Amino acid sequence: MQGKVYFTKRSATSIVEQLLMTVDATKCLCVYHKRSRVYDDSLLKLSSTGAKFVEFANYGKDSITTLLDDKQATIIIVGLSDMIRPSNRCDIRFEYMYHFAKVGHKYVIDHVPFLEEKWRTWYPYGLIDPGILLYPHSYAIESAYRNYEDGLIEADPLPTEWLVDRIKAWTHIDYRKYFDSIIEFEVHETTERQKQRYAEIKQQLFMEHTTIKPIIAGLAQYCQQICPRRTIFSDRRKLYQLQKNTVLTMTDLNVDWHLRSEIERVIVDTNRLTEGLYETISF
């Protein structure tokens, strides 16, 4: 089977148009997500080629369209990162997309290789062939990543150089850095009394919860109360909405340093991968 993953910050329409010129457009299914950064309404005008376009919300409702079984057929996915995430990866639509659609060509067009954590790079490449990243499914690659994150193994199972080497032959990218604006941090100093209250809240939260997410949320809520102009966030998806240089205000309390480190990790991991791909493919 032939396939490729395209990363662009522009509209996917021109790429889809070029792909339709190389395959039998009448046997092409394009699944798109309207919220994707690479989608715009011009994409649907390509239906004049004979290709079928289905919004992700409606994908799977028509079994004849969904269960393609034709080696001359093509499936193009526009905005996969807005479709699949860890919480919904068992959705039957992904079984159709990844396993049940027996086609000769699969293409993915998206704005970024992964959202938030680099193990999710498996999603676009696993659609073409799970063997590209040597993990049979997303749970396996996530488990390896978590073991490293938790300190259970010493070596990073997904170093940037290895990822680039594994996916470069299947990739086209038209930009160097995904995060090309500057994000800076302004630190608000808290009082000793506020630090003491923070420690008390932290102790109480650890007594009430056994998972980290509500603990971070509770501590972040306290930080927001004592510093109303605080703009640092825990939802890392907001990073992908920033289009210009930004200053994020944070407190000097530990939870905000943690949130800052997570934001910086996403930026560094993403830019290292996109730069590595761009430099390898362009030269």
Contacts in CASP RR format, 6 or more apart in sequence:
PFRMAT RR
TARGET T0000
AUTHOR 0000-0000-0000
METHOD contacts of the structure
MODEL  1
MQGKVYFTKRSATSIVEQLLMTVDATKCLCVYHKRSRVYDDSLLKLSSTG
AKFVEFANYGKDSITTLLDDKQATIIIVGLSDMIRPSNRCDIRFEYMYHF
AKVGHKYVIDHVPFLEEKWRTWYPYGLIDPGILLYPHSYAIESAYRNYED
GLIEADPLPTEWLVDRIKAWTHIDYRKYFDSIIEFEVHETTERQKQRYAE
IKQQLFMEHTTIKPIIAGLAQYCQQICPRRTIFSDRRKLYQLQKNTVLTM
TDLNVDWHLRSEIERVIVDTNRLTEGLYETISF
1 103 0 8 1.000
1 104 0 8 1.000
1 105 0 8 1.000
1 106 0 8 1.000
1 128 0 8 1.000
1 129 0 8 1.000
2 104 0 8 1.000
2 105 0 8 1.000
2 106 0 8 1.000
3 105 0 8 1.000
3 106 0 8 1.000
3 107 0 8 1.000
3 128 0 8 1.000
3 170 0 8 1.000
4 107 0 8 1.000
4 108 0 8 1.000
4 128 0 8 1.000
4 170 0 8 1.000
4 171 0 8 1.000
4 172 0 8 1.000
5 107 0 8 1.000
5 108 0 8 1.000
5 109 0 8 1.000
5 110 0 8 1.000
5 113 0 8 1.000
5 124 0 8 1.000
5 125 0 8 1.000
5 128 0 8 1.000
5 167 0 8 1.000
5 170 0 8 1.000
5 171 0 8 1.000
5 172 0 8 1.000
6 12 0 8 1.000
6 15 0 8 1.000
6 107 0 8 1.000
6 108 0 8 1.000
6 109 0 8 1.000
6 110 0 8 1.000
6 171 0 8 1.000
6 172 0 8 1.000
6 173 0 8 1.000
7 110 0 8 1.000
7 111 0 8 1.000
7 112 0 8 1.000
7 113 0 8 1.000
7 171 0 8 1.000
7 172 0 8 1.000
7 173 0 8 1.000
7 174 0 8 1.000
7 175 0 8 1.000
7 274 0 8 1.000
7 277 0 8 1.000
8 15 0 8 1.000
8 38 0 8 1.000
8 109 0 8 1.000
8 111 0 8 1.000
8 173 0 8 1.000
8 174 0 8 1.000
8 175 0 8 1.000
9 37 0 8 1.000
9 38 0 8 1.000
9 111 0 8 1.000
9 174 0 8 1.000
9 175 0 8 1.000
9 178 0 8 1.000
10 38 0 8 1.000
10 174 0 8 1.000
11 38 0 8 1.000
11 39 0 8 1.000
11 40 0 8 1.000
11 42 0 8 1.000
11 43 0 8 1.000
12 32 0 8 1.000
12 36 0 8 1.000
12 38 0 8 1.000
12 39 0 8 1.000
12 43 0 8 1.000
12 78 0 8 1.000
12 79 0 8 1.000
12 109 0 8 1.000
13 40 0 8 1.000
13 42 0 8 1.000
13 43 0 8 1.000
13 45 0 8 1.000
13 46 0 8 1.000
15 109 0 8 1.000
16 30 0 8 1.000
16 43 0 8 1.000
16 46 0 8 1.000
16 76 0 8 1.000
16 78 0 8 1.000
16 109 0 8 1.000
17 46 0 8 1.000
19 28 0 8 1.000
19 74 0 8 1.000
19 76 0 8 1.000
19 107 0 8 1.000
20 28 0 8 1.000
20 46 0 8 1.000
20 49 0 8 1.000
20 51 0 8 1.000
23 74 0 8 1.000
23 105 0 8 1.000
24 72 0 8 1.000
24 73 0 8 1.000
24 74 0 8 1.000
25 49 0 8 1.000
25 50 0 8 1.000
25 51 0 8 1.000
26 49 0 8 1.000
26 50 0 8 1.000
26 51 0 8 1.000
27 70 0 8 1.000
27 72 0 8 1.000
27 73 0 8 1.000
27 74 0 8 1.000
28 49 0 8 1.000
28 50 0 8 1.000
28 51 0 8 1.000
28 52 0 8 1.000
28 73 0 8 1.000
28 74 0 8 1.000
28 75 0 8 1.000
28 76 0 8 1.000
29 51 0 8 1.000
29 52 0 8 1.000
29 54 0 8 1.000
29 65 0 8 1.000
29 68 0 8 1.000
29 73 0 8 1.000
29 74 0 8 1.000
29 75 0 8 1.000
29 76 0 8 1.000
29 101 0 8 1.000
30 43 0 8 1.000
30 46 0 8 1.000
30 51 0 8 1.000
30 52 0 8 1.000
30 53 0 8 1.000
30 54 0 8 1.000
30 75 0 8 1.000
30 76 0 8 1.000
30 77 0 8 1.000
30 78 0 8 1.000
31 54 0 8 1.000
31 55 0 8 1.000
31 56 0 8 1.000
31 59 0 8 1.000
31 75 0 8 1.000
31 76 0 8 1.000
31 77 0 8 1.000
31 78 0 8 1.000
31 83 0 8 1.000
31 97 0 8 1.000
32 39 0 8 1.000
32 43 0 8 1.000
32 53 0 8 1.000
32 54 0 8 1.000
32 55 0 8 1.000
32 56 0 8 1.000
32 77 0 8 1.000
32 78 0 8 1.000
32 79 0 8 1.000
33 39 0 8 1.000
33 55 0 8 1.000
33 56 0 8 1.000
33 78 0 8 1.000
33 79 0 8 1.000
33 80 0 8 1.000
33 82 0 8 1.000
33 83 0 8 1.000
34 55 0 8 1.000
34 56 0 8 1.000
35 82 0 8 1.000
36 78 0 8 1.000
36 79 0 8 1.000
36 81 0 8 1.000
36 82 0 8 1.000
36 110 0 8 1.000
36 111 0 8 1.000
37 79 0 8 1.000
37 111 0 8 1.000
37 240 0 8 1.000
38 78 0 8 1.000
38 79 0 8 1.000
38 109 0 8 1.000
38 110 0 8 1.000
38 111 0 8 1.000
39 78 0 8 1.000
39 79 0 8 1.000
43 53 0 8 1.000
43 78 0 8 1.000
44 53 0 8 1.000
46 53 0 8 1.000
47 53 0 8 1.000
52 65 0 8 1.000
54 60 0 8 1.000
54 62 0 8 1.000
54 65 0 8 1.000
56 82 0 8 1.000
56 83 0 8 1.000
56 93 0 8 1.000
59 66 0 8 1.000
59 93 0 8 1.000
59 96 0 8 1.000
59 97 0 8 1.000
60 66 0 8 1.000
60 92 0 8 1.000
60 93 0 8 1.000
60 96 0 8 1.000
66 96 0 8 1.000
66 100 0 8 1.000
66 101 0 8 1.000
67 96 0 8 1.000
67 100 0 8 1.000
67 101 0 8 1.000
68 75 0 8 1.000
68 101 0 8 1.000
68 102 0 8 1.000
68 103 0 8 1.000
69 101 0 8 1.000
69 102 0 8 1.000
70 102 0 8 1.000
70 103 0 8 1.000
70 104 0 8 1.000
71 102 0 8 1.000
71 103 0 8 1.000
71 104 0 8 1.000
72 104 0 8 1.000
73 103 0 8 1.000
73 104 0 8 1.000
73 105 0 8 1.000
74 103 0 8 1.000
74 104 0 8 1.000
74 105 0 8 1.000
74 106 0 8 1.000
74 107 0 8 1.000
75 97 0 8 1.000
75 101 0 8 1.000
75 103 0 8 1.000
75 105 0 8 1.000
75 106 0 8 1.000
75 107 0 8 1.000
76 106 0 8 1.000
76 107 0 8 1.000
76 108 0 8 1.000
76 109 0 8 1.000
77 83 0 8 1.000
77 97 0 8 1.000
77 106 0 8 1.000
77 107 0 8 1.000
77 108 0 8 1.000
77 109 0 8 1.000
77 127 0 8 1.000
78 109 0 8 1.000
78 110 0 8 1.000
79 108 0 8 1.000
79 109 0 8 1.000
79 110 0 8 1.000
79 111 0 8 1.000
80 108 0 8 1.000
80 110 0 8 1.000
80 123 0 8 1.000
80 124 0 8 1.000
80 127 0 8 1.000
81 110 0 8 1.000
81 111 0 8 1.000
81 112 0 8 1.000
81 114 0 8 1.000
81 115 0 8 1.000
81 120 0 8 1.000
81 123 0 8 1.000
81 124 0 8 1.000
83 93 0 8 1.000
83 94 0 8 1.000
84 91 0 8 1.000
84 94 0 8 1.000
84 123 0 8 1.000
85 115 0 8 1.000
86 120 0 8 1.000
86 138 0 8 1.000
86 142 0 8 1.000
88 94 0 8 1.000
89 138 0 8 1.000
97 127 0 8 1.000
98 126 0 8 1.000
98 127 0 8 1.000
106 127 0 8 1.000
106 128 0 8 1.000
108 124 0 8 1.000
108 127 0 8 1.000
108 128 0 8 1.000
110 124 0 8 1.000
111 178 0 8 1.000
111 240 0 8 1.000
112 178 0 8 1.000
112 240 0 8 1.000
112 270 0 8 1.000
112 274 0 8 1.000
113 121 0 8 1.000
113 124 0 8 1.000
113 167 0 8 1.000
113 270 0 8 1.000
113 273 0 8 1.000
113 274 0 8 1.000
113 277 0 8 1.000
114 120 0 8 1.000
114 121 0 8 1.000
114 123 0 8 1.000
114 270 0 8 1.000
114 273 0 8 1.000
115 236 0 8 1.000
115 237 0 8 1.000
115 240 0 8 1.000
116 236 0 8 1.000
116 237 0 8 1.000
116 266 0 8 1.000
117 145 0 8 1.000
117 269 0 8 1.000
118 145 0 8 1.000
118 158 0 8 1.000
118 163 0 8 1.000
118 269 0 8 1.000
118 270 0 8 1.000
118 273 0 8 1.000
119 138 0 8 1.000
119 141 0 8 1.000
119 142 0 8 1.000
119 144 0 8 1.000
119 145 0 8 1.000
119 158 0 8 1.000
120 138 0 8 1.000
121 133 0 8 1.000
121 158 0 8 1.000
121 163 0 8 1.000
121 167 0 8 1.000
121 273 0 8 1.000
122 130 0 8 1.000
122 133 0 8 1.000
122 135 0 8 1.000
122 138 0 8 1.000
122 141 0 8 1.000
123 138 0 8 1.000
125 132 0 8 1.000
125 133 0 8 1.000
125 166 0 8 1.000
125 167 0 8 1.000
125 170 0 8 1.000
126 132 0 8 1.000
126 133 0 8 1.000
126 138 0 8 1.000
128 170 0 8 1.000
130 136 0 8 1.000
130 137 0 8 1.000
132 166 0 8 1.000
132 167 0 8 1.000
132 170 0 8 1.000
133 141 0 8 1.000
133 163 0 8 1.000
133 166 0 8 1.000
133 167 0 8 1.000
134 166 0 8 1.000
135 141 0 8 1.000
135 144 0 8 1.000
141 157 0 8 1.000
141 158 0 8 1.000
144 153 0 8 1.000
144 157 0 8 1.000
144 158 0 8 1.000
145 157 0 8 1.000
145 158 0 8 1.000
147 153 0 8 1.000
147 157 0 8 1.000
148 154 0 8 1.000
148 155 0 8 1.000
148 156 0 8 1.000
148 157 0 8 1.000
148 158 0 8 1.000
160 269 0 8 1.000
160 272 0 8 1.000
160 273 0 8 1.000
160 276 0 8 1.000
163 273 0 8 1.000
164 273 0 8 1.000
164 276 0 8 1.000
164 277 0 8 1.000
164 280 0 8 1.000
167 277 0 8 1.000
168 277 0 8 1.000
168 280 0 8 1.000
168 281 0 8 1.000
171 277 0 8 1.000
171 281 0 8 1.000
172 281 0 8 1.000
173 274 0 8 1.000
173 277 0 8 1.000
173 278 0 8 1.000
173 281 0 8 1.000
175 274 0 8 1.000
175 278 0 8 1.000
176 274 0 8 1.000
176 275 0 8 1.000
176 278 0 8 1.000
176 279 0 8 1.000
177 271 0 8 1.000
177 274 0 8 1.000
177 275 0 8 1.000
178 270 0 8 1.000
178 271 0 8 1.000
178 274 0 8 1.000
179 239 0 8 1.000
179 242 0 8 1.000
179 267 0 8 1.000
179 270 0 8 1.000
179 271 0 8 1.000
181 242 0 8 1.000
181 243 0 8 1.000
181 244 0 8 1.000
181 245 0 8 1.000
181 246 0 8 1.000
182 245 0 8 1.000
182 246 0 8 1.000
183 242 0 8 1.000
183 245 0 8 1.000
183 246 0 8 1.000
183 247 0 8 1.000
183 248 0 8 1.000
183 263 0 8 1.000
183 267 0 8 1.000
184 245 0 8 1.000
184 246 0 8 1.000
184 247 0 8 1.000
184 248 0 8 1.000
185 232 0 8 1.000
185 247 0 8 1.000
185 248 0 8 1.000
185 249 0 8 1.000
185 250 0 8 1.000
185 260 0 8 1.000
186 247 0 8 1.000
186 248 0 8 1.000
186 249 0 8 1.000
186 250 0 8 1.000
187 250 0 8 1.000
187 251 0 8 1.000
187 252 0 8 1.000
188 227 0 8 1.000
188 229 0 8 1.000
188 230 0 8 1.000
188 249 0 8 1.000
188 250 0 8 1.000
188 251 0 8 1.000
188 252 0 8 1.000
189 251 0 8 1.000
189 252 0 8 1.000
190 198 0 8 1.000
190 226 0 8 1.000
190 227 0 8 1.000
190 251 0 8 1.000
190 252 0 8 1.000
190 253 0 8 1.000
194 226 0 8 1.000
194 253 0 8 1.000
195 253 0 8 1.000
197 222 0 8 1.000
198 219 0 8 1.000
198 222 0 8 1.000
198 223 0 8 1.000
198 253 0 8 1.000
198 254 0 8 1.000
201 218 0 8 1.000
201 219 0 8 1.000
201 222 0 8 1.000
202 215 0 8 1.000
202 219 0 8 1.000
205 214 0 8 1.000
205 215 0 8 1.000
205 218 0 8 1.000
205 219 0 8 1.000
206 215 0 8 1.000
208 214 0 8 1.000
209 215 0 8 1.000
216 234 0 8 1.000
216 255 0 8 1.000
216 258 0 8 1.000
216 259 0 8 1.000
217 234 0 8 1.000
219 253 0 8 1.000
219 254 0 8 1.000
219 255 0 8 1.000
220 234 0 8 1.000
220 255 0 8 1.000
220 256 0 8 1.000
220 259 0 8 1.000
223 230 0 8 1.000
223 250 0 8 1.000
223 251 0 8 1.000
223 253 0 8 1.000
223 255 0 8 1.000
223 256 0 8 1.000
224 230 0 8 1.000
226 251 0 8 1.000
227 249 0 8 1.000
227 251 0 8 1.000
229 249 0 8 1.000
230 249 0 8 1.000
230 250 0 8 1.000
230 251 0 8 1.000
230 256 0 8 1.000
231 247 0 8 1.000
231 248 0 8 1.000
231 249 0 8 1.000
231 250 0 8 1.000
232 248 0 8 1.000
232 249 0 8 1.000
232 250 0 8 1.000
232 256 0 8 1.000
232 259 0 8 1.000
232 260 0 8 1.000
232 263 0 8 1.000
233 248 0 8 1.000
233 259 0 8 1.000
234 259 0 8 1.000
234 262 0 8 1.000
236 262 0 8 1.000
236 263 0 8 1.000
236 266 0 8 1.000
239 263 0 8 1.000
239 266 0 8 1.000
239 267 0 8 1.000
248 260 0 8 1.000
248 263 0 8 1.000
250 256 0 8 1.000
250 257 0 8 1.000
250 259 0 8 1.000
250 260 0 8 1.000
END
